[in-house]
Amino acid sequence: MTDTTVVQIVLSALLVVGKVAGPILITSLSVGLLVSLIQSVTQVQEMSLVFVPKVAAVALVIVIGGHWMLGQMIGFTDQLYAMIPRLVSSGT
């Protein structure tokens, strides 16, 4: 296994992590921003008002996109397992 192969595997892993975590993080960020704007306008400073909508929105994103996220992770894992014979034979 060469340095280039390791870098390609790490780059692919980071790309999959970004694709899978991106929708969750963007949803959490946008809901948190929206709730904080509403809190600053209404001057209601309650911590549970931020937490509950974020949890609900993230749960909704996972319910809607969970199948796709799982498919991305399984596809990446299958690619890694398929690469094992080639990686082992190139090391000798």
Legacy VTK file of the C-alpha trace (Angstrom):
# vtk DataFile Version 3.0
C-alpha trace
ASCII
DATASET POLYDATA
POINTS 92 float
0.000 0.000 0.000
1.507 3.303 -1.057
1.163 6.761 0.390
-1.013 7.789 -2.537
-3.460 4.972 -1.833
-3.726 5.948 1.822
-4.372 9.572 0.891
-7.054 8.516 -1.604
-8.787 6.340 0.990
-8.712 9.135 3.591
-9.981 11.656 1.036
-12.850 9.322 0.107
-13.673 8.786 3.782
-13.746 12.534 4.438
-15.979 13.051 1.416
-18.450 10.421 2.657
-18.409 11.950 6.163
-19.117 15.371 4.682
-21.983 14.070 2.568
-23.545 12.157 5.449
-23.083 14.756 8.204
-23.723 17.804 6.026
-27.528 17.728 5.955
-27.708 17.174 9.713
-25.278 19.979 10.500
-26.871 22.444 8.082
-30.330 21.712 9.485
-29.164 22.120 13.063
-27.378 25.356 12.228
-30.311 26.876 10.358
-32.893 25.894 13.003
-30.643 27.234 15.761
-30.191 30.519 13.894
-33.913 30.867 13.252
-34.816 30.145 16.880
-32.162 32.540 18.177
-33.501 35.276 15.904
-37.003 34.669 17.215
-35.677 34.710 20.787
-33.848 37.989 20.266
-36.923 39.628 18.744
-39.283 38.420 21.466
-36.661 38.679 24.265
-37.541 35.198 25.528
-34.320 33.564 26.709
-35.270 29.961 27.415
-32.690 27.253 26.641
-35.228 24.536 25.926
-36.630 26.652 23.095
-33.365 26.120 21.239
-32.865 22.457 22.089
-36.271 20.978 21.282
-36.656 22.362 17.728
-33.088 21.323 16.876
-33.696 17.772 18.062
-36.976 17.597 16.168
-35.442 18.959 12.961
-32.428 16.636 13.126
-34.708 13.664 13.802
-36.796 14.626 10.769
-33.696 14.859 8.577
-32.530 11.444 9.781
-35.961 9.923 9.133
-36.126 11.423 5.641
-32.493 10.959 4.593
-31.374 8.098 6.795
-31.757 5.503 4.071
-29.563 7.526 1.727
-26.999 8.171 4.484
-26.822 4.478 5.328
-26.469 3.646 1.642
-23.527 6.038 1.332
-21.747 4.478 4.294
-22.418 0.909 3.133
-21.214 1.760 -0.375
-17.970 3.195 0.982
-17.444 0.147 3.203
-18.073 -2.192 0.263
-15.480 -0.283 -1.781
-12.962 -0.649 1.030
-13.580 -4.385 1.352
-13.275 -4.777 -2.425
-9.908 -2.991 -2.315
-8.373 -5.329 0.307
-6.995 -7.959 -2.121
-5.453 -5.291 -4.337
-3.923 -3.494 -1.345
-2.472 -6.661 0.148
-0.999 -7.893 -3.144
0.575 -4.521 -3.975
2.415 -4.503 -0.616
4.566 -7.519 -1.439
LINES 1 93
92 0 1 2 3 4 5 6 7 8 9 10 11 12 13 14 15 16 17 18 19 20 21 22 23 24 25 26 27 28 29 30 31 32 33 34 35 36 37 38 39 40 41 42 43 44 45 46 47 48 49 50 51 52 53 54 55 56 57 58 59 60 61 62 63 64 65 66 67 68 69 70 71 72 73 74 75 76 77 78 79 80 81 82 83 84 85 86 87 88 89 90 91
